[in-house]
Amino acid sequence: MSSVKPKKRGVCPFMKSPMTNCYCRNLSSENIEKAYDYCSGDYESCEIFQTVFRVDEAINDSDDSELSFPVVGLATGSERSAQLQTRQKLLLSMLELLGKNTLATTMYRDFVLLLRHFTEIEGITLYLTDSEQQRSYRVVGCQDDMVTEEQHIGKLGCICGDIIGGSMDSTSLNKTDGGVFWSNDRESLSDAEEKALNLCDCARCPEDAGGSVVLVPINYRGQVIGVLRILDQRKGLFTRDDIQFLEGLSAGLGIIVIQSRADESRIYSEMFIDSVQNPIIVVDADFIYRKVNKKFCQCVSLLEAEVLGKTFQGIVGDALFDRVFNPLFQQALCGERAQSTTVVAFPGRDKACYLITCQPNFGVDGVVDAINICMHEEIDKSPKAL
């Protein structure tokens, strides 16, 4: 008589700070059962959990070498060789993080965990603006063994905000040509700067004087979009080689931040799409359906699962695609917003007049990677008149 192996029971490690698409964060009638089965049960079988970059695996991989050494701090002889190897592992882990993760909350958290492990420094915090206008910002940092995130309205009021705003002309901190500010002895700073270091709106900015600090601006296309703050109670911790390494590290972090922003924007757009009563479609650069709303599915008499992953012309037909949509798509691929009022007759449906708008979506590399299509039905216009 064969025995059935019981499922592994436990609480998902993301329950304390769930990701945007976690079942426990979106308790719809469809997700309640999944939340029970996975979030508080067999979480390792959850598709969401499996697709997330496993920072613990990256950390465990870095412990294989007996000669591991923190990526910052003075290292000589065999320690210097081990330090260079560890830096290489950190950079490779960042590339893996960039390739596997698509959720901002997870990417920021995993980066902080990676850097905390590879530097062996507890006081690591990200300060990130959420827009060019700096109307809000988020703080991602460590509290004991957990990385948490806070969001605040308004501009950063601490020294990190001064760096983002470009108001650091006069400073007693050391400064590199790349804009990194640092000191190996906080007691040597001016009273004003020491106060500015302690003006953050969150408990992750210790007010203990002394120790070493590095403030690394996170740049993207010449604009400062955040600051990586590394603080340690030891004096004389950082070498100039460390500062140069962290400065290079911030370039990769800038790409992570921009990719995360783009993903968040996509998620919010898709939430908006579902609530619109006009047909809304998102296709990628190869005209493959990435997202459709219920109204479009009604127009083509198909379920969402029957549309996603198919080519646009495969659903609407070659004739309709060539006559109406392809000219607009070609304009959008060139980065232009394309618009046209025309008659559309979906397969099996009556003719209707639509104002079709195609809006290009630009990826982190500045190339159009998707097209957002909105079809507004012109009720007051007769198809025969057009």
RALIN-V757626 format. One line per field, one symbol per residue. ss: DSSP state (H for helix, E for strand, L for the rest). psi: psi as a letter, one per 20 degrees, with the letter a starting at -180 (. if undefined). Layout:
# RALIN-V757626
ss: ???
psi: ???
This chain:
# RALIN-V757626
ss: LLLLLLLLLLLLLLLLLLLLLLHHHLLLLLLHHHHHHHHLLLHHHLHHHHHLLLHHHHHHHHLLLLLLLLLLLLLLLHHHHHHHHHHHHHHHHHHHHHHHLLLHHHHHHHHHHHHHHHHLLLEEEEEEELLLLLLEEEEEEEELLEEEEEEEELLLLLHHHHHHHLLLLLLLLEELLLLLEEELLHHHLLHHHHHHHLLLLLLLLLLLLLLEEEEEEEEELLEEEEEEEEEELLLLLLLHHHHHHHHHHHHHHHHHHHHHHHHHHHHHHHHHHHHLLLEEEEEELLLEEEEELHHHHHHHLLLHHHHLLLEHHHHHLHHHHHHHHHHHHHHHHLLLLEEEEEEELLLLLLLEEEEEEEEEEELLLLLEEEEEEEEEELLLLLHHHL
psi: oqqppqqpqrppijhhmqrhjqhiimmrhhighhhghghkdmhiiphghhiqpnhhghghhijhpijqqqiqqpprchhgghghghghhgghhhggghhhqjpgggggghgggghgghikphmpqpopqirhikirrqpprpocjpprpqpqqaqpjahhhhghiklkgpqiqqprhjjpprqjnhiiqqhghhghhjjqkqijnqjprraqqpooqoqoljpojrpppppqipqkgprhhgghghghhhghhhhggghgghgghgghghhhghiqiqppqpqaijkpphpqrhgghhhjlqqghigpirqghhgiqgghghgggghghhghhjjqoqqqprppnqpjqqqqpqoppopqppahjjqoirppppoopnhipphhh.
